[in-house]
């Protein structure tokens, strides 16, 4: 399925089911993407997760119903996916800044949150470097942490900093950073800091091995200080390359970041010439 059309279908699906059964897994299925690819794309393109979009839209719609209908607050809470008045009141107050009761009694000011729309615009053409490579299965060894989609841009650099300062940083330098589907892919993913691993070597205590399958990869070079350079290319992959690529689509629920040695640069990872790569698994359309 076309990338843009898939996102449009997913947004329509979410909007049509705001008062019914609605899950990230279902939206990803309608889009024709893996949960990982859908979550990554949504976060990169919108600046917030699909789960946060659903939450904000439901609370905005609930506020509108409080003003325009005489439905009981508990009925509105249940209608928009909240199991109890307390959980609804807490979420509603955080979003709108006032309680549901205050809205009903005093007509307090509410916040709106409009549905997403896909709009095509013409902008100055820009180039992205990439190459397609075929790679055999390979195994890495490292440490992993569960990362929330909502705070990944802050949490991943923090993970690297903590790893470098700890004992495991002496065992794993961090040639790779790997994002991979976790146990709850609608909310979080597993992030690995890893090095190449030779299967006949012993795995030190506290570390794990991970094997990535044979396949095709789209490889994107990144140049500049970390983490901004890497994050900028990541956004462009999901906002420019994937929506416009006619020949390839994502092929798995993971991607790889390759890091060169910081010691090769005067300013380490803050150097303007520091080089990294992003590898996206792809397959022919």
N, C-alpha and C positions, 0 to 999 in steps of 0.2 A: 504493500500500500504506500502511496505517496506520503512523505513525511508531513507536509502541511495539511493534507486532507485527513491524515490520521489524527493530528492534534485537534482539528476542527470537529471531527466526530467525537473525540473524547470530551471536549468542552460541552458539546451539545448533550452528550449522555449525562454528564454531571448535572447540568442545568435541569434536565428533564426528571432527575431523580433526587432532587434536594430534599423532598419530603418522604422518600422511600428508601429501599435498600440501595446503598451506594458505597462502593469500595474503590480503593486505588487499583486493586487487581482487576476489577471489572472495567474501569476506565482504560487501563492499559490494554486489556483484551480488545475492547472496541477500537482502540487506536491501531491495533496490530503490532504493538511493541512488547518487548519484555517489560516487566515492572521496573527493572533497573534503568533501562533506556528511557522509559516514560518519565520516571521520577527525575533523572538527570536532566533530560531535555526541558521539562516543565520548570525546574528550579533555575536552570541557566537562562531560560527565555524570560521568565516572569519575575525572578528575584525572590520568590517564595515557593514553598512546596505545594503540590496538589492538595495535600491534606489541609494545609493552612488556607488555601483558596476555598475549599469546601466549608471549613469552619466559619470563615468570614462571611461567605455568601449566606449561609444558614442563619447566622446571627443578624445580618442585615435584613433578611426576609422576615425573621421572627419579630424584629422591631417594627417593621411595617405593619405586620398583622396585629400587633398590640395596639397600634394607633387606629387601624381601619376596621377592626372587627371587635366583637364582644366575646370572643372565645376565651375560655379560662386560661390562665397562665400555664397551668400544668399541662393542659391539652396542647398548647403551642410548643411547650418544651418537648413533649413526646413526639410531636409532629416533626420536629427538626433534630431528632436523634438523641435527646437528653433523657436519661433514665429517672432523674429526680429533680424536684424544684431547686434544690440546693446547688447541684452541678450546673443547671441552666442559669441560675441567678449569678453565680460566680463568673461564668464565661461571658454572660451578657454584660455584666458590669465592667469587666475588663475591656470589652470591645467598645461599648457605647459610653462608658463613664458614668452611667446611672443605672439604677435597678429597674427591673421590669415593673415593679409596683409603682415607682416614681413616674414612669412613662404613662402608665394607665391612669394614675390619679392626677398628675400635674401636667401631662403633655410635654414632658422634658424633651430637650434636643437630642436627636439621634444621629448616628453616622450611617452613611450609605456605602455600599461596596458593589459597584456595577459588575455585571458579568463580563468575562473576557470576550474580546472579538479579535479575529485574525484579520489584519489590514495589510494589504500589499502596498509598499512604497517604493519609489525609485530613488536611489541614492547613488553617490559616486562609486563607481566600480572599484573593488579592491582585490588584491591577490592574496591567496593563502598557499604556502608551500606545503606539499605533501607527496608521499610516495606510497605505493602499494608493495608490500613484501610478503613472501610466503615463508612461514617459519614452522619448524618442527615443534612438537611438544617440548616444553622445558619446565624444569623444577626450580623453585626458589625456596629459601629458608629465611624465616624472620618472625616478627611479632605482629599481632593484629589487634585492632580495637574497633568496637562498634561506633559508627559515626552517624549522627542525625543529619538527614538531608537539610533540615532547617538551618543548622549552624555549621555546616561542613567547611565553609571558607575560613572560619575562625578555628574550628576544632582540629583540622588536619595540621596546620602549622604548629599548633600547641602540642600535638602528639609528637611531631618531629623534634621539637625543642626538649620535651621531657625524655624522649628516647635517647637523644644525644647526651643528655646529662646523667643517664642511668648506667647501670652495669651492662645491660644488654646492648647498649650503644658501642661497647668494646668488641662485641661479637658480631654485630650486624652493622655495617657502615651505612647501608641504605642506598644501594644501586637502583632499587625500584621502589615506587609507591604504587600499590595496586588497589583499585576500587572494585569490589565484588559484591554481588547479591548476598544479603545476610539472611538470617532466619525470619526476620520480619521486613521484607523488602519494601513494603509500603511506607515504612517509617524510617528505616536506617539501613546502612550498608556496612560491610566489613572493609576496613582499610588496613593494608599490609605495608609494613616497612621491611624490605627484604633484599637479599643478595642472591646471586647464583648459588645453586647447591648441587654437589655431586652426590648422586644417590648412594654411593658406596661409603661415604663418610658418615660418621655418627652425628646425630642432631644433639646439640648441647641442651641441657635441661632448661625449660622455660621457652624454648623456641619450637616452631612448627614448620613443616614442609608443605608446599602448595604446588600442584602441577597444573600448568595451563595447557590447553589442548593445541594440537596442530591446527594451523589455519592461516587465513589471510589477514593482514593488518594494514590499516591506513596509518601512516606514521607522519606526525606533524612536528616540525622543529619549533622550539621556543627559545628566544634569546632575550636575556635581561634579568634584572634582579628578581629574586624570589620573595613572596609567592605571586606577586602581581603579574609577571610575565606569563607564568603557567596558567593562572586563572583567566587571564585575558584570552589566550588561545583556546582554552576550554569553552569559554562562552561562544567564541566565533565558530568552533566546530559545530555546536548545536544550533546556532542562530543563522549561520551562513553555509557551511559546507554540507552538512547532512540534508537540510531542506532543498538544496539545489543540486545534489549529486544524483545523476540519472542512472549511474552504473552500479552503485554499491549501496548497501544498507547495513545497519548494525547487526552483528551475528551472535552476540552473547551478552550476558549480564555482567560484564566486567570491562575494565580498561586499565592500561598500564602507563605509569610515568617513569621514564628513564632519566637518571641523574648522572651527570659527569662529576668527576672529583673536584670539590671546591678548592683543593690545594693548587689546582692548575690556574687559578685566577687571583689577581692581586687583592680583590675585595671579596673573595670567597663567593657565597651565594648571593651577595649584594652587588656583584659586579655587573656592569651594563652588558658585558659579553657572555655572561654565564649561560651555558647551553644545557637544555633539557629537551626531552621528546615526550609526546603523548601518543600512545598506541591504542587505536580503536579496532576491535575485531570486526571484520566486515565479510560480506558475501555478495556475490553477484545477484542483481535483481532478477 
